[in-house]
């Protein structure tokens, strides 16, 4: 049976070295206040160790030979310490390592060779540090890397070929950095990418076809940037997309055929932009769309057929725009609509709507029309 050792404040590692630990698989040393792991901390008596948890201590430095005897280690948890740098040979002997947690430390850079021996590495957490830049070769040896968290750092740019060997990367977190642009070749080799998070950065445009090889992309989060324009072919090869969040940017228009190659799209958030109008064919291929957020824009009118193909739509937010009138045919095919928000539109008077305005919306449960959402109408009383 696998053995698990959890140390509390009454013990130190040296006290266990005389014991028979040839079956020990995991050691947890959490919240001990350790400041350093030296070359003698883990010797050959811990050779069977597979999981080592050193999170929530006060580690500031790790000598390069700290883990060299732990050749069977698969997981190394070093999160929530005060580590400022990594020796380039620190992980060289840990060739079986599959996961490293280095989040919530004080790292400002990653040596180009820090992970050079880790071909089996699958999960790498580097979020919530102070990393300002990454060498182009930082992950060149991590051919099996599938999950990478780089969010909550100080990255302002990324090398074009940073992920050139990471075709197995499925989840990439780059949010909450200082990125101003994404090069057209950055994700060129990321054919296995499933989730991409680039929200809360300073990106101004997506004019390049940056996702052309991301054929398995399922979720894209790029809200809270400064994006003013989008390449019309941005999603042409992303037929697996189900979630796209582009909220809180500076978009004034959406290319007419932007989503025409995304038949599986279920959630689309374009709220809090500067959209003034929507092309009537923009949602023509979005039959599976379930949630559509267009609130907090500057829309003045909706063409009658704009939503005609949204037969799966359940939530539609058009509140806080500048709509003055809505054609009676606008929602005719939205028969599964459950929530409809039309409130806070200057000049939109629901009392002027024709009696058949919502006649086909048999699934509708929540309808907001007044400026104050608390004054939402009783749908069956007023329109049925």
C-alpha positions in Angstrom: 0.0 0.0 0.0 1.3 3.5 -0.9 2.5 5.5 2.0 1.8 9.2 2.6 3.8 11.4 5.1 2.4 14.7 6.2 4.7 16.8 8.4 3.5 19.3 11.0 5.4 21.8 13.1 6.7 19.2 15.5 8.9 17.3 13.0 11.8 17.9 10.6 12.8 15.7 7.7 16.0 14.5 9.2 14.1 12.6 11.9 12.7 10.2 9.3 15.9 9.3 7.5 16.6 6.3 9.7 13.2 4.8 8.9 12.5 2.3 6.1 10.9 4.6 3.6 11.3 2.5 0.5 7.6 2.6 -0.2 6.9 6.2 0.5 5.0 7.9 -2.4 4.0 11.3 -1.1 5.3 14.0 1.4 3.2 17.0 2.3 5.2 19.8 4.0 2.6 22.6 4.0 2.7 25.9 6.1 5.9 24.9 7.9 7.7 28.3 7.4 10.7 26.7 5.6 12.9 29.3 3.9 15.3 27.0 2.1 15.6 23.4 0.7 19.2 22.4 0.6 21.1 19.5 -1.0 20.7 17.3 2.0 17.0 17.7 2.5 16.0 14.8 0.3 18.6 12.1 -0.1 18.4 8.6 -1.5 16.1 7.3 1.2 13.3 9.2 -0.5 14.0 7.7 -3.9 10.5 6.2 -4.3 8.8 9.6 -3.7 6.3 10.5 -6.5 4.5 13.6 -5.0 6.2 16.4 -3.0 4.1 19.3 -1.7 6.1 22.3 -0.3 3.4 24.9 -0.8 2.6 27.8 1.5 6.1 28.0 3.1 8.5 30.9 3.0 10.9 29.4 0.5 13.1 32.0 -1.2 15.7 29.9 -2.9 16.2 26.4 -4.1 19.7 25.1 -4.5 20.3 23.3 -7.8 20.8 19.9 -6.2 17.8 20.2 -3.9 15.8 17.5 -5.8 18.4 15.6 -7.7 17.9 12.3 -5.7 14.1 12.3 -6.3 14.3 10.7 -9.7 10.8 9.1 -9.5 9.0 12.4 -8.7 5.9 13.0 -10.8 4.4 16.1 -9.0 6.2 19.0 -7.3 4.2 21.7 -5.6 6.0 24.9 -4.8 3.1 27.4 -4.9 2.6 30.3 -2.4 6.2 30.8 -1.4 8.7 33.6 -2.0 10.8 32.1 -4.7 12.5 34.7 -6.8 14.5 32.6 -9.2 15.1 29.1 -10.5 18.5 27.6 -11.1 18.6 26.5 -14.7 19.6 22.9 -13.6 17.1 22.7 -10.7 14.8 20.1 -12.4 17.4 18.3 -14.6 17.2 15.0 -12.8 13.4 15.0 -12.5 12.8 13.4 -15.9 9.6 11.8 -14.8 8.0 15.0 -13.6 4.5 15.6 -15.0 3.3 18.6 -12.9 5.0 21.7 -11.4 3.2 24.3 -9.3 5.1 27.5 -9.1 2.2 29.9 -8.8 2.0 32.8 -6.4 5.7 33.3 -6.0 8.0 36.3 -6.9 9.6 35.0 -10.1 10.6 37.8 -12.5 12.0 35.6 -15.2 12.4 31.9 -16.3 15.8 30.7 -17.4 15.7 29.3 -21.0 16.9 25.9 -19.8 14.8 25.7 -16.6 12.5 23.0 -18.1 14.9 21.6 -20.7 14.9 18.1 -19.3 11.2 17.8 -18.7 9.8 16.0 -21.8 7.1 14.4 -19.7 5.8 17.6 -18.1 2.1 18.0 -18.7 0.9 20.7 -16.3 2.8 23.8 -15.4 1.4 26.6 -13.2 3.4 29.9 -13.3 0.5 32.3 -12.6 0.6 35.1 -10.1 4.3 35.9 -10.3 6.1 38.9 -11.7 7.4 37.4 -14.9 8.2 40.2 -17.4 9.5 38.1 -20.3 10.0 34.5 -21.5 12.8 33.2 -23.7 11.6 31.8 -27.0 13.0 28.4 -26.0 11.4 28.3 -22.6 9.1 25.4 -23.4 10.9 23.8 -26.4 11.6 20.5 -24.5 8.1 20.2 -23.0 6.6 18.3 -25.9 3.8 16.8 -23.8 2.7 20.1 -22.1 -1.1 20.2 -22.0 -1.9 22.8 -19.4 0.0 26.1 -19.0 -1.0 28.9 -16.7 0.9 32.2 -17.3 -1.8 34.6 -16.1 -1.4 37.3 -13.5 2.2 38.2 -14.6 3.8 41.2 -16.2 4.2 39.9 -19.7 4.1 42.6 -22.4 5.0 40.5 -25.4 5.6 36.8 -26.4 8.1 35.4 -28.8 6.6 34.3 -32.1 7.8 30.8 -31.7 7.2 30.4 -27.9 4.8 27.5 -28.4 6.3 26.0 -31.6 6.7 22.4 -30.1 3.6 22.4 -27.9 1.1 20.8 -30.3 -0.4 19.0 -27.3 -1.2 22.2 -25.4 -4.9 22.1 -24.7 -5.4 24.9 -22.1 -3.4 28.1 -22.2 -4.0 30.9 -19.7 -2.5 34.3 -20.6 -5.0 36.6 -18.9 -4.2 39.5 -16.6 -0.9 40.5 -18.3 0.2 43.5 -20.3 0.1 42.0 -23.8 -0.5 44.5 -26.6 -0.6 42.2 -29.5 -0.6 38.5 -30.6 1.5 37.6 -33.6 0.1 35.5 -36.4 2.5 32.7 -35.8 2.2 32.5 -32.0 -0.3 29.7 -32.0 0.6 28.2 -35.4 1.7 24.9 -33.9 -1.1 24.7 -31.2 -3.3 22.3 -33.1 -4.6 20.7 -29.9 -5.5 24.0 -28.2 -9.0 23.7 -26.6 -9.2 26.6 -24.3 -7.5 30.0 -24.7 -7.7 32.8 -22.2 -6.3 36.2 -23.2 -8.7 38.5 -21.3 -7.6 41.5 -19.2 -4.7 42.5 -21.4 -4.0 45.5 -23.7 -4.6 44.0 -27.1 -5.7 46.6 -29.6 -6.6 44.5 -32.7 -7.0 41.0 -34.0 -6.3 41.8 -37.6 -4.1 38.8 -38.2 -5.5 35.2 -38.6 -3.9 34.1 -35.3 -6.1 31.1 -34.9 -5.8 29.6 -38.4 -4.3 26.3 -37.0 -6.3 26.1 -33.8 -8.7 23.6 -35.4 -9.8 22.2 -32.0 -10.4 25.4 -30.2 -13.5 25.2 -28.1 -13.4 28.2 -25.8 -12.0 31.7 -26.4 -11.9 34.4 -23.7 -10.5 37.7 -24.9 -12.7 40.2 -23.0 -11.4 43.3 -21.2 -8.9 44.4 -23.8 -8.8 47.4 -26.2 -9.7 45.6 -29.4 -11.0 47.9 -32.1 -11.1 45.6 -35.1 -11.3 41.9 -36.0 -10.1 40.0 -39.0 -13.2 38.6 -40.9 -11.5 35.2 -41.3 -10.4 35.0 -37.6 -12.6 32.0 -36.9 -12.7 30.4 -40.4 -10.9 27.2 -39.2 -12.4 27.1 -35.7 -15.5 25.0 -36.4 -15.4 23.5 -32.8 -15.8 26.8 -31.1 -18.6 26.8 -28.5 -17.8 29.8 -26.3 -16.5 33.2 -27.5 -16.2 36.1 -25.1 -15.3 39.5 -26.6 -16.9 41.7 -24.0 -15.5 45.0 -22.7 -13.5 46.0 -25.8 -13.8 48.9 -28.2 -15.5 47.2 -31.2 -17.6 49.4 -33.4 -18.6 46.7 -35.8 -18.5 42.9 -36.3 -17.5 41.5 -39.7 -20.6 40.1 -41.4 -19.3 36.6 -41.8 -17.1 36.4 -38.7 -19.1 33.5 -37.1 -20.2 31.7 -40.3 -17.7 28.9 -39.8 -18.6 28.3 -36.2 -21.7 26.1 -36.3 -21.3 24.8 -32.8 -21.2 28.2 -31.1 -23.5 28.2 -28.0 -22.3 31.3 -26.1 -21.4 34.7 -27.6 -20.6 37.7 -25.4 -20.2 41.0 -27.3 -21.4 43.2 -24.4 -19.8 46.5 -23.3 -18.4 47.5 -26.7 -19.2 50.3 -29.1 -21.3 48.4 -31.6 -23.6 50.7 -33.6 -25.2 48.2 -35.9 -25.2 44.5 -36.8 -25.1 43.1 -40.3 -28.3 41.2 -41.0 -26.4 38.0 -41.9 -24.0 38.0 -39.0 -25.8 35.2 -37.1 -27.1 33.3 -40.2 -25.0 30.2 -39.4 -25.5 30.3 -35.6 -28.4 27.9 -35.3 -27.0 26.4 -32.1 -26.4 29.7 -30.3 -28.0 29.5 -26.8 -26.8 32.7 -25.1 -26.2 36.0 -26.9 -25.0 39.1 -25.0 -25.3 42.5 -26.9 -26.0 44.7 -23.9 -24.1 47.9 -23.2 -23.5 48.9 -26.8 -24.7 51.7 -29.0 -27.2 49.8 -31.2 -29.9 52.0 -32.6 -31.7 49.5 -34.6 -32.0 45.7 -35.3 -32.7 44.5 -38.8 -35.9 42.3 -38.8 -34.0 39.2 -39.9 -31.0 39.5 -37.7 -32.1 36.8 -35.3 -34.2 34.7 -37.7 -31.8 31.7 -37.6 -31.3 31.7 -33.8 -33.7 28.8 -33.3 -31.9 27.6 -30.2 -31.5 30.9 -28.4 -32.5 31.0 -24.7 -31.0 34.2 -23.5 -30.8 37.5 -25.4 -29.6 40.7 -23.9 -30.2 43.9 -25.8 -30.4 46.1 -22.7 -28.5 49.4 -22.3 -28.4 50.3 -26.0 -30.0 53.1 -27.9 -32.8 51.2 -29.5 -35.9 53.3 -30.4 -38.0 50.7 -32.2 -38.1 47.0 -32.9 -39.7 45.4 -35.9 -42.6 43.0 -35.0 -40.9 40.2 -36.9 -37.6 40.4 -34.9 -38.1 37.5 -32.6 -40.5 35.3 -34.7 -38.1 32.3 -34.8 -36.7 32.6 -31.3 -39.3 30.1 -30.0 -37.0 28.7 -27.2 -36.2 32.2 -25.8 -36.5 32.1 -22.0 -34.9 35.5 -21.1 -35.2 38.7 -23.1 -33.7 42.0 -21.9 -34.8 45.2 -23.7 -34.6 47.6 -20.8 -32.6 50.8 -20.6 -33.0 51.7 -24.3 -33.7 55.4 -24.8 -37.1 55.9 -26.5 -38.2 52.3 -26.6 -41.8 52.2 -25.4 -43.1 48.7 -24.9 -46.7 49.9 -24.7 -46.5 50.8 -28.4 -45.7 47.2 -29.4 -48.3 45.3 -31.4 -50.2 42.7 -29.6 -48.6 39.9 -31.6 -45.1 41.2 -30.9 -44.2 38.2 -28.6 -46.8 35.8 -29.8 -44.4 33.0 -30.8 -42.2 33.1 -27.6 -43.9 30.3 -25.8 -40.9 29.5 -23.6 -40.4 33.1 -22.4 -40.2 33.4 -18.6 -38.3 36.7 -18.1 -39.0 39.9 -20.1 -37.4 43.2 -19.1 -38.6 46.3 -20.8 -38.5 49.2 -18.3 -35.4 51.1 -17.3 -35.6 49.6 -13.8 -35.4 45.8 -14.1 -37.5 45.5 -11.0 -40.4 46.8 -13.1 -40.3 43.9 -15.5 -43.7 43.3 -16.9 -46.0 40.3 -16.4 -45.7 38.7 -19.8 -48.9 36.8 -19.7 -50.9 39.6 -18.3 -49.8 42.3 -20.8 -49.3 40.3 -24.0 -51.3 37.1 -23.9 
